[in-house]
C-alpha cells in the first residue's frame, strides 16, 4: 500500500515574484531529498504542467498566486 499525502500548507502570495521567493526559501529549509515537497502554482507558467506536477509530486507545501490557485481548483 502506497502512502498518500495531501497538501498540508497553502501559501497565497500576491505576486509571482514573491511566490517564487517563498518557494526557494521553503525548499532551502528542507534536505535535498525533500525539496520536491514544495510546489509553486503561479500565473505565467504552463498551467497544464503545474497541474501534472501537483498530481505527480503530491507536494506538502503549495505556494501560489490567487488567480492560478483559483484556476487549478476549477
ZIBELPE-V73806 format. One record per residue. N is the residue number from 1. RES is the residue in one letter. PHI is phi in whole degrees, 0 to 359 (none if undefined). PSI is psi in whole degrees, 0 to 359 (999 if undefined). NEAR is the number of other C-alpha atoms within 12 Angstrom. Layout:
N;RES;PHI;PSI;NEAR  N;RES;PHI;PSI;NEAR
This chain:
1;X;none;132;3  2;X;267;134;4  3;X;289;137;6  4;X;241;132;13  5;X;245;153;16  6;X;242;171;18  7;X;300;128;19  8;X;259;331;16  9;X;226;130;19  10;X;239;118;24  11;X;252;123;28  12;X;256;119;25  13;X;249;143;25  14;X;286;347;20  15;X;216;159;22  16;X;299;316;24  17;X;299;316;19  18;X;292;321;20  19;X;298;316;30  20;X;295;320;28  21;X;295;317;21  22;X;298;319;29  23;X;300;314;33  24;X;299;316;22  25;X;293;315;18  26;X;299;315;27  27;X;295;325;25  28;X;293;339;17  29;X;280;346;16  30;X;259;155;17  31;X;294;159;12  32;X;309;321;12  33;X;287;346;11  34;X;259;359;18  35;X;292;340;23  36;X;286;355;25  37;X;284;354;32  38;X;246;128;37  39;X;228;139;39  40;X;263;153;48  41;X;220;90;42  42;X;233;152;36  43;X;292;159;27  44;X;90;345;18  45;X;255;163;16  46;X;294;115;16  47;X;294;323;23  48;X;298;317;17  49;X;296;321;19  50;X;295;317;28  51;X;297;318;25  52;X;296;318;16  53;X;296;321;21  54;X;297;318;29  55;X;290;319;20  56;X;284;311;16  57;X;279;336;24  58;X;45;63;25  59;X;292;155;30  60;X;273;333;26  61;X;237;127;32  62;X;239;129;40  63;X;243;125;39  64;X;208;170;38  65;X;268;153;29  66;X;304;315;23  67;X;296;315;20  68;X;291;321;29  69;X;297;319;28  70;X;296;318;15  71;X;299;317;18  72;X;288;332;25  73;X;284;339;14  74;X;288;999;9
